[in-house]
Amino acid sequence: MEPLFEAKVTYNGRYELYNVYRLETEKYKAQLIINEDSDDTGAPKELTMFKDNNNTWHTDDKNCTELCSTLGIEIDVFNTGYGELLGRIGVR
């Protein structure tokens, strides 16, 4: 399965990169991209996230709510605004 996109988020004051995959319509998996040269920040290696009827992002285990919200915003931008943004690049 190919990732939809690569998300950049902060965790414990450091940037982390996650590959984001779509599992179902409103269910996604974020998998940490491990960099051999960097220190372990304790960021979760993998998160399964879903969007509820109130448009709020949650994880299956109810942990890492801030990280989940940040990744969820990036997913929302990818799904709704990213294509529109790309269409405007270079247009004056």
C-alpha positions as CSV (number, residue, x, y, z in Angstrom):
1,M,0.0,0.0,0.0
2,E,1.4,3.4,-1.0
3,P,1.2,6.3,1.4
4,L,-1.1,9.2,0.6
5,F,1.4,11.8,1.8
6,E,4.1,12.5,4.3
7,A,3.1,14.5,7.3
8,K,5.5,16.7,9.3
9,V,4.5,17.2,13.0
10,T,6.2,18.3,16.2
11,Y,6.5,15.8,19.1
12,N,8.4,16.7,22.3
13,G,9.7,19.8,20.6
14,R,11.2,18.0,17.6
15,Y,9.9,17.4,14.1
16,E,8.8,13.9,13.2
17,L,7.7,12.6,9.8
18,Y,4.8,10.2,9.3
19,N,3.6,8.3,6.2
20,V,-0.2,8.5,6.1
21,Y,-2.3,5.7,4.7
22,R,-6.0,5.5,4.1
23,L,-7.6,2.4,5.6
24,E,-11.2,3.2,5.1
25,T,-13.2,6.3,4.2
26,E,-12.6,8.1,7.5
27,K,-10.0,5.8,9.0
28,Y,-6.2,6.3,8.5
29,K,-2.9,4.9,9.7
30,A,0.1,7.2,10.4
31,Q,3.4,5.4,10.5
32,L,6.6,7.0,11.8
33,I,9.5,7.4,9.4
34,I,12.5,6.4,11.4
35,N,15.6,8.3,10.8
36,E,18.7,6.4,11.8
37,D,20.6,9.6,12.6
38,S,18.1,11.2,15.0
39,D,17.4,10.5,18.7
40,D,14.3,8.7,19.8
41,T,11.7,11.4,20.9
42,G,9.3,8.7,22.1
43,A,6.9,9.5,19.3
44,P,4.4,6.6,18.6
45,K,5.6,4.3,15.8
46,E,2.1,3.9,14.5
47,L,-1.3,5.5,15.0
48,T,-4.7,4.3,13.8
49,M,-7.0,7.4,13.6
50,F,-10.6,7.9,12.7
51,K,-12.9,10.9,12.4
52,D,-16.2,10.8,14.3
53,N,-19.6,12.4,13.4
54,N,-18.6,15.7,15.1
55,N,-15.5,15.9,12.7
56,T,-13.2,15.3,15.6
57,W,-10.1,13.1,15.2
58,H,-9.4,10.2,17.6
59,T,-7.1,7.2,18.0
60,D,-8.2,3.7,18.6
61,D,-6.4,3.6,22.0
62,K,-7.5,7.2,23.0
63,N,-3.8,8.2,23.4
64,C,-1.7,11.0,21.8
65,T,-4.7,13.3,21.3
66,E,-2.7,16.3,20.4
67,L,-0.6,14.4,17.8
68,C,-3.8,12.8,16.5
69,S,-5.4,16.2,16.1
70,T,-2.4,17.6,14.2
71,L,-2.2,14.7,11.9
72,G,-6.0,14.9,11.4
73,I,-5.7,18.5,10.3
74,E,-3.1,17.5,7.8
75,I,-5.4,14.8,6.5
76,D,-8.3,17.2,6.2
77,V,-6.1,19.7,4.3
78,F,-4.9,16.9,2.0
79,N,-8.5,15.7,1.3
80,T,-10.1,19.1,0.8
81,G,-7.7,21.8,0.1
82,Y,-4.5,20.4,-1.1
83,G,-5.6,20.0,-4.7
84,E,-7.1,23.4,-4.8
85,L,-3.8,24.8,-3.3
86,L,-1.7,23.1,-6.0
87,G,-4.0,24.4,-8.7
88,R,-3.2,28.0,-7.6
89,I,0.6,27.6,-7.5
90,G,2.1,29.9,-10.2
91,V,-1.2,31.6,-10.9
92,R,-1.2,35.4,-10.5
